[in-house]
Amino acid sequence: MINEKIKQAIEQYSEELTAIRRKLHSEPELSWEEVNTTNFVCDYLDQLGISYRKAEPTGVIAEIKGGKPGKTVALRGDMDALSVEELNKDLPYASKTEGKMHACGHDSHTAMLMIAAKALNGIKDDIPGNVRLLFQPAEEVAEGAKALVKQGAVEGVDNVFGIHIWSQMPTNKVSCPVGPTFASADLFTVTFKGRGGHGAMPHACIDAAIVASSFVMNVQAIVSRTVDTLNPAVLTVGKMVVGTRFNVIAENAVIEGTVRCFDPKTRDHIETQLKHYAEQVAAMYGATAKVDYIHGTQAVNNDEYSAKLVQKVAAEAFGEDAVYFEKPTMGGEDFSEYMALVPGSFALVGSGNPEKDTEWAHHHGKFNIDEDALVTGAELYAQYAWAYLNE
């Protein structure tokens, strides 16, 4: 199952892999702004002779056509950075742009996929089928995968595979369990309207601050008292804006939050209950409520066949000890948009190493990766594609 030419090639390209990752890390671009990153990937594909087309407005869809007939497998690597100030100022490859940083490892995903493409392109005559390469923008705003899907990213694709570097796992461990691994991630906004007035005369008003506060204190009962205890769910209120002045009764209050879970029925139930709670709390005080509920990403649910193939590939390529089973996370991932249309799997590659100070949480200003994990990720991309197409 393991292709030795792939293994040797990626080991040979390891220094180039690190250099690419460091270049991308030092030049972060936010979601839908990945113009230079897109052009950099395209220039690299031109050098390799791999056909591609630019997505709109950013991103790249490329394809390695094998020398033999067969299926098509897609490999996805995201490219966007975050609005985070890098705190690793001593790094020679630290972000050059104030307030922008690759704080989630997408620089490594892009670099690993580029080197995987180079290794696969070197053996393309032996490949029974095709390898689609998806260099995806805008994962951090949960819009990039949908955009690529609309532009035909998975048309004719039989299977899809993605990787996320993971600082909470030991370096070079590979986790790809069967079933849900990332939660669905929705957003909600609740707007309460009362009746404002003088702070000295609350009896003549309907205080939106009281209404909103009551909602925040009671809405957690949706999860604790109406959701099946065997179905994990999180409802978080992250922002509340209310009032304009110390001596004015607030007329309006706006609350924003997120809902995370793995089960689609639980997701629908929480949405219904959230609207019910908002309306009833508002009615109790004589106010009104408007709820905007936005479905963000779906849950990432690894296909059994694909996940077990990842585990098999990891064991054969890196040893049985490399196979790891990380518990599911309530974090969201728009890779689920591909999996809604095509079976596949999404693996985590560990990069946490206390000796290298790479165990900081994703999205933190001190986030960094153990670059020893880059070779593991690049080879996993390529070996999975080879293994799937040869099954």
N, C-alpha and C positions, 0 to 999 in steps of 0.2 A: 504493500500500500504506500509506503513512504518512498518518495523519489529522491535518490541520493544526489542526483544532479541539482535538484532544487536546494537541498541542504548545503551542498558545497558552494553553490553560487551565492546564497545569502550570507554565508560565512565570509566569502570573499568580498562581498559588498558591505560588510559591517561598518567600516569606517565612513563610507559614503552615506550610509543610512543615518549614522549619528550626525554627520555634517548637515544633511538635509533637514533633520529634525531641529537642529540648533538654528539654522537659518530661519526656518518657519517660526520658531519660538521667539526669535528676536524681532520679527516683523509681523505682529499679530494684526488681524483684521476682524472686525465684528461681523455679525450676521448680516448678509446681503451686501457686505462691503468687501468681499473676498476677491477683489479684482486682480491684485498682484499675485495672490496665491493661485488663482485660476490660471493666469498666464504662465506662472512658473511650472505648474503641472503640465500644461500644454506644451511648453518648450521641451520638457523632459520626455514626453510621449513622442514628440517629433524626432528627437534624437534616437529613440528606440524603434521608430517606424511603426508605432501602434496607432491605428486609426481612432479618431475621436470626434466629438462635436461638443461645442460649448453649450451649456445650459443657460437659460435666461433667468435672472440677470447674471448670475455667477454659478460656478460648478462645472463639472466635466463628466460626460458619459462616454466611455471608451470601450473598445472591444478587441480582445485577442482572439483571432480566428484560428482554431486548431487545424492541424493537417489531416485530421480524420473526422468523419461525421460523428455526431453525438449530441448530447444535451447542452444547455447553456446554464452556467452558474454565475451569479452576480456576487461581487465582493464590494462592500461599502466602507468608505472611510470619510469621516466628516472633517471640516476644515476651519470652522469659525472659532474665534476667540471670545473673551468676555470683557465686560467693563469692570475690570479689577486692576488695582494698582499693584504691580509686581513688587514684592518685598525682598526678593532675592537679588539685591543690588550688586552683590559681589560676583555674580555669575558672568563669565565673559560673553554669554549669549543671552543676557537678560533683555527684556522687552525694551525696544528703543522708543516706544510710544507711551507717553504718560497716560495712565488711566486705562490702558488696554493690556491684556495678558492672556496667554494660553494657560488658563488656570484649570483646565479640565482634560488636558492631554490630547486635544484634537490635532495638534502639531505632530504628535507621534503617530496618530492614526493615518494621517496623510503620508507621512514619510514611510511608514511600514507598507502601505498599499503601493506606493511608487516602486519600492524595491521588490516587493512581491511580483509586481507587473514585469519588472526587468528579468527576474528569475524565470517566470512563466514564459515570457516572450522568447527566452533562450532555448526553450524546449518545445516551442509551439508546434513543430512538425509532428511531435509525438502525442500531442493532446487530442483526445477523442471528443471533440466538441468545442465550445467557445467559452471564454471568460469575459463577462461584462464587468467593467470597472466603474464604480460610482463614487466620484469625488464630490461629496455633498456639502452644500452650504447650509447655513441657518438652522443647525440642529438646536442651538441654544434658545431659539424662539419657537421651536416646534413647527416650523414651516417648510424647511428644506426638503424633507422626504416627500411631502405632499406635492411640492413643486416639481421634483424630478419625476414622480409617478405620472403627473399630468403631461410631462414631456417625453413619456415613453420609456422611462428607465427600466421597467421590468417587463416590457412587452417581449414575449418569446422566451422569458426566463423560467427555468424549471425549479430553481432553488436559489436562496439568497443567504449570504453569511456576512456577519459583521463582528467587529471587535471593539471593546473599550478597555483602555489601559485602566488599572484599578489600584489606587494607592493603599487601599485597606486590605490588600492581599499580599502575601510574600512574593518577592520578585520571582518571575518565571513560572509561577503556578498558573494553571489554566482551569477556569470554571465554566461549565456549560451544562447545567442540569436540565433535565426534561421538565417542561411546564413553565409557569410564570416566574419571571426574574425581575422585571421592572413593572411598576404599577402604572395604571392609567393616571393621567395628570390633567385635571380640569381646573378652570378658573371661574370664580363667581364675583359679581358685584351686586351689593344690595344698597339701594338708595331709599332712605326713609325721609318722608316729608311731614313735618308737623306744622306748628304755627309759632312763629317767633314773637318776641316782645321784650319788654324791659325785665332785667334780672330781678327787680324788686317786686314784680307782679306775676309770678309764675302761674297763679290761678287763672290768668287770662290767656295762657299760652298752652301749647302742646310741645313739650321739650323733646326735640329729636335726640339730644344727648342721652336722655333717660331711655328712650325707645331703643336706640342702638346698643346701649350698655346692657339692657335686658336681653336683647337678642344674642349678644356675644356670650353672656353668662349661661344662656339656656340652650344654645344651638348644639353644644357638645353632647347633649342627651340623644341626639340623633344617632351618633355612633355608639354611645355607651348603653342605650336602652332600646334601640329599634333595629340595629344591625346584628345579624347572626354572629355570635362571638367567635365562630370558627372561620369567619371571613374578615381578614384584617382590613381596616379602613382608617384613614386619617382625614379629619376636617380641621383646617387651620385658618384662623382669621389673622391675616398678617398686617392689615392696614385699616385704620379708622380715622376718617377726617370729619370733624364736627365742630361747629361754632366759629364765630368770627371775632368775638370780643368778650372780655371778662364779665361785663355787666349786661350782656344780651343773651336771652334765651335762644338757643339754636333752633332754626327752622328746618335745616337740612343736615343729614348725616349720610356719609358714604362709607361702606365697608367693603373691603376686598379680601379674598382668600382663595384657598385651593382645596381640592378634594382628591385624595389618592386611594386607590383600591385595586384589586386584581380581578374581581368578579363583575361581569357586565350587569347582572341583575342588581347587585349591591350598588353599583354606580348609578343606575336609574332610580333606585329607591332613595338614595341620598339626595339626588337632585329634586325629586318630588317633595321629600320631607323638608328640605331647606326652603323651598318656596312656601310650603305650608306654614312653617315656623315664622318666617318673615311676615307673612300676611296676618297671622293670628296675633303675634306680638304687637304689630302696628295697630291692629284693630282694638286691642286691649287698652291702648292709650289714646285712641281717636286719631291716629296718624294713618298714613298710607305707605305702602312698600312696593318697590319695583325691583324685580330680580332678573339680572342678566347672567345666564349660566352658559359658559363656553366649553364645549368638549375639546380638550387639548389632544394629548397623545393617548392612544390605546395602550393596553397592557402588552408588554413583550412576553410572548408565550412560545417557548422553544418547542418546535416539532420533535417528536420522539426519535424518529429516524435520524434527523439532522444532528440533534444534540448528542446522540450516542456515537455518531460518526466523528464528531469533534473530539469526544472523549477518547475514542480509539486512535485517532490521528495523534492527539497529544501524548498518549501513552507510548506509541511507537516512535514518535519523533523525539520526545524529550525524556522518556522514562515514566514508569508507572507512578512515581512519586510526584510527577508534575500535575497529575489530575487532582483537582480540588473542587469542593462543593461549597461555594459561597452562598449564604442565605439570601433570599430575595430582598430587594430594596424598594422603598416607597418612592425612590427617584423615578423620573420619567425619561423616556427615550423615544424619539420619533422613528427609530428603526421599525417600530411596530407597523408603520404605514406600509412598508414593503411586505411584511409578514401577513397582513390582512389579505393580500392578493396572491402571495407565493409562499409555499412552505420553506422553512429555514430555521436558523438559529443565530443566537447572539452570545458571544463568549466574552469573558473577562480575562485579561492577562495581568497578573500581579506585577506591581512595580514598587511595592513598599519595602524599604530597607532602612532600618533605624540607623545603621552605620553611615548611610549617605543622606540622612535626614529627608527621606522621601515618603514619609507616612502622613504628611499633612492632608487634610480633607480636600477633596475637589472643590473648586471655586474659592479657595483661600489664597491670599497673596503670597504665601510661602510654598504653595504647591509646586512640586517638581517630580520628575520620575527618575527611577534608577534606569539608566540607559542600557543596562545589560538586558532589559526586557524587550528592547526593540527588535533584536534578532529573533526572539521567540515569537513575537507578534507577526513579523514579516513572514517567517517560515510557516506559521499556522495559517495565515491567509492562503499562501501558495499551496501548501500540502493539502489543505481542505479542498481546494478547487480540483487539484489532481485526483485526490481520493474519490470525490463525488463523481467526477466524470468517468472514472474507471470502475465504478461500482457495477 
